[in-house]
Amino acid sequence: MDISDEVRNLRSEMGLNRKEFCEYYEIPYRTMTDWEAGKRKMPTYLLRLMEYKARMEQLIPLE
């Protein structure tokens, strides 16, 4: 699974649409769209930080 699939899965696990996800993380909508489409590569460390924040705020279950 590549990082674009992983970020899409994180958003899905959180139960947010793309707009809500962007507002929550304060990410430009266009950037998120490009990440999910694979046009730009999201840094791996950023995905880990996003997952950590979602888990700490109990938006997705702890593993």
HTML snippet that shows the backbone in 3Dmol.js (N, CA, C, O; Angstrom):
<script src="https://3Dmol.org/build/3Dmol-min.js"></script>
<div id="view" style="width:600px;height:400px;position:relative"></div>
<script>
const pdb = `
ATOM      1  N   MET A   1       0.853  -1.176   0.000  1.00  0.00           N
ATOM      2  CA  MET A   1       0.000   0.000   0.000  1.00  0.00           C
ATOM      3  C   MET A   1       0.899   1.241   0.000  1.00  0.00           C
ATOM      4  O   MET A   1       1.836   1.337   0.792  1.00  0.00           O
ATOM      5  N   ASP A   2       0.608   2.173  -0.884  1.00  0.00           N
ATOM      6  CA  ASP A   2       1.447   3.376  -0.905  1.00  0.00           C
ATOM      7  C   ASP A   2       0.844   4.449  -0.006  1.00  0.00           C
ATOM      8  O   ASP A   2      -0.261   4.294   0.513  1.00  0.00           O
ATOM      9  N   ILE A   3       1.582   5.527   0.169  1.00  0.00           N
ATOM     10  CA  ILE A   3       1.208   6.550   1.134  1.00  0.00           C
ATOM     11  C   ILE A   3      -0.101   7.251   0.779  1.00  0.00           C
ATOM     12  O   ILE A   3      -0.820   7.695   1.674  1.00  0.00           O
ATOM     13  N   SER A   4      -0.424   7.359  -0.508  1.00  0.00           N
ATOM     14  CA  SER A   4      -1.696   7.989  -0.883  1.00  0.00           C
ATOM     15  C   SER A   4      -2.875   7.143  -0.389  1.00  0.00           C
ATOM     16  O   SER A   4      -3.897   7.686   0.031  1.00  0.00           O
ATOM     17  N   ASP A   5      -2.732   5.817  -0.441  1.00  0.00           N
ATOM     18  CA  ASP A   5      -3.781   4.939   0.091  1.00  0.00           C
ATOM     19  C   ASP A   5      -3.860   5.045   1.611  1.00  0.00           C
ATOM     20  O   ASP A   5      -4.947   5.006   2.188  1.00  0.00           O
ATOM     21  N   GLU A   6      -2.713   5.178   2.247  1.00  0.00           N
ATOM     22  CA  GLU A   6      -2.687   5.258   3.703  1.00  0.00           C
ATOM     23  C   GLU A   6      -3.356   6.528   4.210  1.00  0.00           C
ATOM     24  O   GLU A   6      -4.102   6.483   5.189  1.00  0.00           O
ATOM     25  N   VAL A   7      -3.104   7.648   3.565  1.00  0.00           N
ATOM     26  CA  VAL A   7      -3.739   8.896   4.008  1.00  0.00           C
ATOM     27  C   VAL A   7      -5.244   8.835   3.754  1.00  0.00           C
ATOM     28  O   VAL A   7      -6.026   9.344   4.557  1.00  0.00           O
ATOM     29  N   ARG A   8      -5.650   8.230   2.667  1.00  0.00           N
ATOM     30  CA  ARG A   8      -7.078   8.056   2.373  1.00  0.00           C
ATOM     31  C   ARG A   8      -7.718   7.157   3.431  1.00  0.00           C
ATOM     32  O   ARG A   8      -8.835   7.422   3.874  1.00  0.00           O
ATOM     33  N   ASN A   9      -7.019   6.098   3.838  1.00  0.00           N
ATOM     34  CA  ASN A   9      -7.536   5.199   4.872  1.00  0.00           C
ATOM     35  C   ASN A   9      -7.648   5.896   6.221  1.00  0.00           C
ATOM     36  O   ASN A   9      -8.612   5.677   6.955  1.00  0.00           O
ATOM     37  N   LEU A  10      -6.672   6.733   6.551  1.00  0.00           N
ATOM     38  CA  LEU A  10      -6.724   7.478   7.807  1.00  0.00           C
ATOM     39  C   LEU A  10      -7.961   8.372   7.825  1.00  0.00           C
ATOM     40  O   LEU A  10      -8.695   8.413   8.812  1.00  0.00           O
ATOM     41  N   ARG A  11      -8.180   9.075   6.738  1.00  0.00           N
ATOM     42  CA  ARG A  11      -9.339   9.967   6.650  1.00  0.00           C
ATOM     43  C   ARG A  11     -10.631   9.168   6.807  1.00  0.00           C
ATOM     44  O   ARG A  11     -11.559   9.603   7.488  1.00  0.00           O
ATOM     45  N   SER A  12     -10.680   8.013   6.180  1.00  0.00           N
ATOM     46  CA  SER A  12     -11.854   7.150   6.265  1.00  0.00           C
ATOM     47  C   SER A  12     -12.071   6.647   7.693  1.00  0.00           C
ATOM     48  O   SER A  12     -13.197   6.651   8.192  1.00  0.00           O
ATOM     49  N   GLU A  13     -10.993   6.214   8.346  1.00  0.00           N
ATOM     50  CA  GLU A  13     -11.085   5.739   9.734  1.00  0.00           C
ATOM     51  C   GLU A  13     -11.615   6.824  10.657  1.00  0.00           C
ATOM     52  O   GLU A  13     -12.342   6.538  11.608  1.00  0.00           O
ATOM     53  N   MET A  14     -11.251   8.065  10.377  1.00  0.00           N
ATOM     54  CA  MET A  14     -11.689   9.181  11.209  1.00  0.00           C
ATOM     55  C   MET A  14     -13.132   9.570  10.909  1.00  0.00           C
ATOM     56  O   MET A  14     -13.744  10.327  11.662  1.00  0.00           O
ATOM     57  N   GLY A  15     -13.677   9.051   9.808  1.00  0.00           N
ATOM     58  CA  GLY A  15     -15.055   9.350   9.449  1.00  0.00           C
ATOM     59  C   GLY A  15     -15.248  10.768   8.935  1.00  0.00           C
ATOM     60  O   GLY A  15     -16.318  11.356   9.096  1.00  0.00           O
ATOM     61  N   LEU A  16     -14.203  11.316   8.313  1.00  0.00           N
ATOM     62  CA  LEU A  16     -14.263  12.685   7.812  1.00  0.00           C
ATOM     63  C   LEU A  16     -14.230  12.699   6.294  1.00  0.00           C
ATOM     64  O   LEU A  16     -13.589  11.854   5.669  1.00  0.00           O
ATOM     65  N   ASN A  17     -14.922  13.661   5.708  1.00  0.00           N
ATOM     66  CA  ASN A  17     -14.760  13.853   4.275  1.00  0.00           C
ATOM     67  C   ASN A  17     -13.484  14.668   4.059  1.00  0.00           C
ATOM     68  O   ASN A  17     -12.857  15.107   5.023  1.00  0.00           O
ATOM     69  N   ARG A  18     -13.107  14.867   2.821  1.00  0.00           N
ATOM     70  CA  ARG A  18     -11.835  15.536   2.531  1.00  0.00           C
ATOM     71  C   ARG A  18     -11.801  16.960   3.092  1.00  0.00           C
ATOM     72  O   ARG A  18     -10.785  17.384   3.643  1.00  0.00           O
ATOM     73  N   LYS A  19     -12.887  17.683   2.957  1.00  0.00           N
ATOM     74  CA  LYS A  19     -12.944  19.064   3.446  1.00  0.00           C
ATOM     75  C   LYS A  19     -12.778  19.116   4.966  1.00  0.00           C
ATOM     76  O   LYS A  19     -12.012  19.933   5.478  1.00  0.00           O
ATOM     77  N   GLU A  20     -13.486  18.257   5.681  1.00  0.00           N
ATOM     78  CA  GLU A  20     -13.397  18.222   7.138  1.00  0.00           C
ATOM     79  C   GLU A  20     -11.985  17.839   7.593  1.00  0.00           C
ATOM     80  O   GLU A  20     -11.449  18.411   8.542  1.00  0.00           O
ATOM     81  N   PHE A  21     -11.398  16.866   6.902  1.00  0.00           N
ATOM     82  CA  PHE A  21     -10.039  16.426   7.219  1.00  0.00           C
ATOM     83  C   PHE A  21      -9.053  17.574   7.051  1.00  0.00           C
ATOM     84  O   PHE A  21      -8.186  17.787   7.898  1.00  0.00           O
ATOM     85  N   CYS A  22      -9.190  18.308   5.960  1.00  0.00           N
ATOM     86  CA  CYS A  22      -8.309  19.454   5.698  1.00  0.00           C
ATOM     87  C   CYS A  22      -8.476  20.531   6.759  1.00  0.00           C
ATOM     88  O   CYS A  22      -7.492  21.118   7.208  1.00  0.00           O
ATOM     89  N   GLU A  23      -9.701  20.792   7.157  1.00  0.00           N
ATOM     90  CA  GLU A  23      -9.938  21.796   8.193  1.00  0.00           C
ATOM     91  C   GLU A  23      -9.368  21.346   9.532  1.00  0.00           C
ATOM     92  O   GLU A  23      -8.791  22.152  10.261  1.00  0.00           O
ATOM     93  N   TYR A  24      -9.525  20.071   9.859  1.00  0.00           N
ATOM     94  CA  TYR A  24      -9.026  19.541  11.131  1.00  0.00           C
ATOM     95  C   TYR A  24      -7.506  19.676  11.223  1.00  0.00           C
ATOM     96  O   TYR A  24      -6.976  20.095  12.252  1.00  0.00           O
ATOM     97  N   TYR A  25      -6.808  19.319  10.143  1.00  0.00           N
ATOM     98  CA  TYR A  25      -5.347  19.365  10.142  1.00  0.00           C
ATOM     99  C   TYR A  25      -4.776  20.672   9.578  1.00  0.00           C
ATOM    100  O   TYR A  25      -3.559  20.852   9.529  1.00  0.00           O
ATOM    101  N   GLU A  26      -5.657  21.576   9.155  1.00  0.00           N
ATOM    102  CA  GLU A  26      -5.241  22.857   8.582  1.00  0.00           C
ATOM    103  C   GLU A  26      -4.315  22.666   7.378  1.00  0.00           C
ATOM    104  O   GLU A  26      -3.256  23.285   7.267  1.00  0.00           O
ATOM    105  N   ILE A  27      -4.760  21.786   6.491  1.00  0.00           N
ATOM    106  CA  ILE A  27      -4.033  21.480   5.259  1.00  0.00           C
ATOM    107  C   ILE A  27      -4.841  22.046   4.093  1.00  0.00           C
ATOM    108  O   ILE A  27      -6.062  21.895   4.068  1.00  0.00           O
ATOM    109  N   PRO A  28      -4.194  22.685   3.140  1.00  0.00           N
ATOM    110  CA  PRO A  28      -4.939  23.158   1.966  1.00  0.00           C
ATOM    111  C   PRO A  28      -5.631  21.989   1.245  1.00  0.00           C
ATOM    112  O   PRO A  28      -5.061  20.910   1.085  1.00  0.00           O
ATOM    113  N   TYR A  29      -6.848  22.233   0.825  1.00  0.00           N
ATOM    114  CA  TYR A  29      -7.648  21.208   0.150  1.00  0.00           C
ATOM    115  C   TYR A  29      -6.933  20.672  -1.082  1.00  0.00           C
ATOM    116  O   TYR A  29      -6.940  19.466  -1.329  1.00  0.00           O
ATOM    117  N   ARG A  30      -6.330  21.542  -1.839  1.00  0.00           N
ATOM    118  CA  ARG A  30      -5.633  21.133  -3.076  1.00  0.00           C
ATOM    119  C   ARG A  30      -4.464  20.196  -2.758  1.00  0.00           C
ATOM    120  O   ARG A  30      -4.219  19.235  -3.487  1.00  0.00           O
ATOM    121  N   THR A  31      -3.757  20.474  -1.684  1.00  0.00           N
ATOM    122  CA  THR A  31      -2.639  19.615  -1.276  1.00  0.00           C
ATOM    123  C   THR A  31      -3.147  18.214  -0.951  1.00  0.00           C
ATOM    124  O   THR A  31      -2.569  17.218  -1.385  1.00  0.00           O
ATOM    125  N   MET A  32      -4.224  18.149  -0.189  1.00  0.00           N
ATOM    126  CA  MET A  32      -4.801  16.854   0.179  1.00  0.00           C
ATOM    127  C   MET A  32      -5.266  16.095  -1.061  1.00  0.00           C
ATOM    128  O   MET A  32      -5.049  14.889  -1.174  1.00  0.00           O
ATOM    129  N   THR A  33      -5.896  16.794  -1.977  1.00  0.00           N
ATOM    130  CA  THR A  33      -6.357  16.178  -3.219  1.00  0.00           C
ATOM    131  C   THR A  33      -5.175  15.600  -4.000  1.00  0.00           C
ATOM    132  O   THR A  33      -5.251  14.481  -4.507  1.00  0.00           O
ATOM    133  N   ASP A  34      -4.098  16.356  -4.094  1.00  0.00           N
ATOM    134  CA  ASP A  34      -2.904  15.884  -4.800  1.00  0.00           C
ATOM    135  C   ASP A  34      -2.275  14.682  -4.102  1.00  0.00           C
ATOM    136  O   ASP A  34      -1.814  13.759  -4.772  1.00  0.00           O
ATOM    137  N   TRP A  35      -2.248  14.675  -2.784  1.00  0.00           N
ATOM    138  CA  TRP A  35      -1.701  13.531  -2.044  1.00  0.00           C
ATOM    139  C   TRP A  35      -2.515  12.275  -2.327  1.00  0.00           C
ATOM    140  O   TRP A  35      -1.959  11.217  -2.622  1.00  0.00           O
ATOM    141  N   GLU A  36      -3.836  12.399  -2.234  1.00  0.00           N
ATOM    142  CA  GLU A  36      -4.690  11.227  -2.431  1.00  0.00           C
ATOM    143  C   GLU A  36      -4.655  10.733  -3.876  1.00  0.00           C
ATOM    144  O   GLU A  36      -4.795   9.536  -4.127  1.00  0.00           O
ATOM    145  N   ALA A  37      -4.471  11.643  -4.816  1.00  0.00           N
ATOM    146  CA  ALA A  37      -4.423  11.263  -6.222  1.00  0.00           C
ATOM    147  C   ALA A  37      -3.044  10.744  -6.628  1.00  0.00           C
ATOM    148  O   ALA A  37      -2.875  10.219  -7.728  1.00  0.00           O
ATOM    149  N   GLY A  38      -2.064  10.891  -5.744  1.00  0.00           N
ATOM    150  CA  GLY A  38      -0.711  10.448  -6.054  1.00  0.00           C
ATOM    151  C   GLY A  38       0.069  11.433  -6.909  1.00  0.00           C
ATOM    152  O   GLY A  38       1.135  11.092  -7.422  1.00  0.00           O
ATOM    153  N   LYS A  39      -0.443  12.652  -7.071  1.00  0.00           N
ATOM    154  CA  LYS A  39       0.268  13.670  -7.852  1.00  0.00           C
ATOM    155  C   LYS A  39       1.438  14.262  -7.080  1.00  0.00           C
ATOM    156  O   LYS A  39       2.433  14.693  -7.663  1.00  0.00           O
ATOM    157  N   ARG A  40       1.303  14.276  -5.767  1.00  0.00           N
ATOM    158  CA  ARG A  40       2.385  14.724  -4.888  1.00  0.00           C
ATOM    159  C   ARG A  40       2.538  13.670  -3.803  1.00  0.00           C
ATOM    160  O   ARG A  40       1.575  12.998  -3.436  1.00  0.00           O
ATOM    161  N   LYS A  41       3.742  13.535  -3.301  1.00  0.00           N
ATOM    162  CA  LYS A  41       3.988  12.535  -2.264  1.00  0.00           C
ATOM    163  C   LYS A  41       4.000  13.199  -0.886  1.00  0.00           C
ATOM    164  O   LYS A  41       4.760  14.130  -0.621  1.00  0.00           O
ATOM    165  N   MET A  42       3.143  12.689  -0.036  1.00  0.00           N
ATOM    166  CA  MET A  42       3.094  13.165   1.346  1.00  0.00           C
ATOM    167  C   MET A  42       4.306  12.631   2.091  1.00  0.00           C
ATOM    168  O   MET A  42       4.631  11.452   1.948  1.00  0.00           O
ATOM    169  N   PRO A  43       4.989  13.457   2.885  1.00  0.00           N
ATOM    170  CA  PRO A  43       6.105  12.954   3.683  1.00  0.00           C
ATOM    171  C   PRO A  43       5.624  11.885   4.673  1.00  0.00           C
ATOM    172  O   PRO A  43       4.591  12.058   5.319  1.00  0.00           O
ATOM    173  N   THR A  44       6.351  10.816   4.788  1.00  0.00           N
ATOM    174  CA  THR A  44       5.975   9.704   5.662  1.00  0.00           C
ATOM    175  C   THR A  44       5.846  10.148   7.110  1.00  0.00           C
ATOM    176  O   THR A  44       4.931   9.718   7.812  1.00  0.00           O
ATOM    177  N   TYR A  45       6.757  11.006   7.563  1.00  0.00           N
ATOM    178  CA  TYR A  45       6.712  11.455   8.951  1.00  0.00           C
ATOM    179  C   TYR A  45       5.405  12.211   9.234  1.00  0.00           C
ATOM    180  O   TYR A  45       4.875  12.139  10.343  1.00  0.00           O
ATOM    181  N   LEU A  46       4.891  12.927   8.241  1.00  0.00           N
ATOM    182  CA  LEU A  46       3.656  13.688   8.428  1.00  0.00           C
ATOM    183  C   LEU A  46       2.467  12.756   8.631  1.00  0.00           C
ATOM    184  O   LEU A  46       1.606  13.018   9.471  1.00  0.00           O
ATOM    185  N   LEU A  47       2.420  11.687   7.877  1.00  0.00           N
ATOM    186  CA  LEU A  47       1.345  10.708   8.063  1.00  0.00           C
ATOM    187  C   LEU A  47       1.402  10.116   9.465  1.00  0.00           C
ATOM    188  O   LEU A  47       0.369   9.956  10.114  1.00  0.00           O
ATOM    189  N   ARG A  48       2.603   9.789   9.935  1.00  0.00           N
ATOM    190  CA  ARG A  48       2.742   9.240  11.294  1.00  0.00           C
ATOM    191  C   ARG A  48       2.265  10.247  12.342  1.00  0.00           C
ATOM    192  O   ARG A  48       1.601   9.864  13.305  1.00  0.00           O
ATOM    193  N   LEU A  49       2.590  11.512  12.167  1.00  0.00           N
ATOM    194  CA  LEU A  49       2.141  12.543  13.110  1.00  0.00           C
ATOM    195  C   LEU A  49       0.625  12.703  13.082  1.00  0.00           C
ATOM    196  O   LEU A  49      -0.006  12.888  14.122  1.00  0.00           O
ATOM    197  N   MET A  50       0.051  12.631  11.893  1.00  0.00           N
ATOM    198  CA  MET A  50      -1.401  12.748  11.779  1.00  0.00           C
ATOM    199  C   MET A  50      -2.094  11.582  12.477  1.00  0.00           C
ATOM    200  O   MET A  50      -3.084  11.772  13.184  1.00  0.00           O
ATOM    201  N   GLU A  51      -1.572  10.384  12.275  1.00  0.00           N
ATOM    202  CA  GLU A  51      -2.135   9.199  12.932  1.00  0.00           C
ATOM    203  C   GLU A  51      -2.013   9.330  14.445  1.00  0.00           C
ATOM    204  O   GLU A  51      -2.952   9.015  15.176  1.00  0.00           O
ATOM    205  N   TYR A  52      -0.868   9.789  14.912  1.00  0.00           N
ATOM    206  CA  TYR A  52      -0.644   9.964  16.347  1.00  0.00           C
ATOM    207  C   TYR A  52      -1.657  10.940  16.927  1.00  0.00           C
ATOM    208  O   TYR A  52      -2.276  10.648  17.950  1.00  0.00           O
ATOM    209  N   LYS A  53      -1.836  12.083  16.298  1.00  0.00           N
ATOM    210  CA  LYS A  53      -2.788  13.086  16.779  1.00  0.00           C
ATOM    211  C   LYS A  53      -4.200  12.503  16.820  1.00  0.00           C
ATOM    212  O   LYS A  53      -4.920  12.700  17.799  1.00  0.00           O
ATOM    213  N   ALA A  54      -4.599  11.795  15.780  1.00  0.00           N
ATOM    214  CA  ALA A  54      -5.940  11.207  15.735  1.00  0.00           C
ATOM    215  C   ALA A  54      -6.128  10.196  16.858  1.00  0.00           C
ATOM    216  O   ALA A  54      -7.196  10.138  17.468  1.00  0.00           O
ATOM    217  N   ARG A  55      -5.107   9.406  17.134  1.00  0.00           N
ATOM    218  CA  ARG A  55      -5.205   8.418  18.223  1.00  0.00           C
ATOM    219  C   ARG A  55      -5.251   9.096  19.589  1.00  0.00           C
ATOM    220  O   ARG A  55      -6.041   8.698  20.445  1.00  0.00           O
ATOM    221  N   MET A  56      -4.431  10.097  19.802  1.00  0.00           N
ATOM    222  CA  MET A  56      -4.389  10.786  21.091  1.00  0.00           C
ATOM    223  C   MET A  56      -5.694  11.544  21.366  1.00  0.00           C
ATOM    224  O   MET A  56      -6.097  11.699  22.519  1.00  0.00           O
ATOM    225  N   GLU A  57      -6.332  12.001  20.325  1.00  0.00           N
ATOM    226  CA  GLU A  57      -7.610  12.704  20.494  1.00  0.00           C
ATOM    227  C   GLU A  57      -8.787  11.754  20.362  1.00  0.00           C
ATOM    228  O   GLU A  57      -9.940  12.176  20.270  1.00  0.00           O
ATOM    229  N   GLN A  58      -8.473  10.450  20.355  1.00  0.00           N
ATOM    230  CA  GLN A  58      -9.446   9.359  20.336  1.00  0.00           C
ATOM    231  C   GLN A  58     -10.419   9.451  19.159  1.00  0.00           C
ATOM    232  O   GLN A  58     -11.603   9.145  19.298  1.00  0.00           O
ATOM    233  N   LEU A  59      -9.912   9.875  18.007  1.00  0.00           N
ATOM    234  CA  LEU A  59     -10.718   9.894  16.799  1.00  0.00           C
ATOM    235  C   LEU A  59     -10.626   8.559  16.058  1.00  0.00           C
ATOM    236  O   LEU A  59     -11.488   8.232  15.242  1.00  0.00           O
ATOM    237  N   ILE A  60      -9.571   7.793  16.352  1.00  0.00           N
ATOM    238  CA  ILE A  60      -9.451   6.421  15.876  1.00  0.00           C
ATOM    239  C   ILE A  60      -8.927   5.605  17.050  1.00  0.00           C
ATOM    240  O   ILE A  60      -8.245   6.155  17.914  1.00  0.00           O
ATOM    241  N   PRO A  61      -9.223   4.314  17.107  1.00  0.00           N
ATOM    242  CA  PRO A  61      -8.822   3.504  18.262  1.00  0.00           C
ATOM    243  C   PRO A  61      -7.305   3.314  18.345  1.00  0.00           C
ATOM    244  O   PRO A  61      -6.603   3.275  17.335  1.00  0.00           O
ATOM    245  N   LEU A  62      -6.830   3.196  19.586  1.00  0.00           N
ATOM    246  CA  LEU A  62      -5.420   2.883  19.812  1.00  0.00           C
ATOM    247  C   LEU A  62      -5.177   1.451  19.385  1.00  0.00           C
ATOM    248  O   LEU A  62      -6.060   0.603  19.519  1.00  0.00           O
ATOM    249  N   GLU A  63      -3.997   1.175  18.874  1.00  0.00           N
ATOM    250  CA  GLU A  63      -3.686  -0.196  18.441  1.00  0.00           C
ATOM    251  C   GLU A  63      -3.247  -1.042  19.602  1.00  0.00           C
ATOM    252  O   GLU A  63      -2.945  -2.223  19.426  1.00  0.00           O
TER     253      GLU A  63
END
`;
const viewer = $3Dmol.createViewer("view");
viewer.addModel(pdb, "pdb");
viewer.setStyle({}, {cartoon: {color: "spectrum"}});
viewer.zoomTo();
viewer.render();
</script>
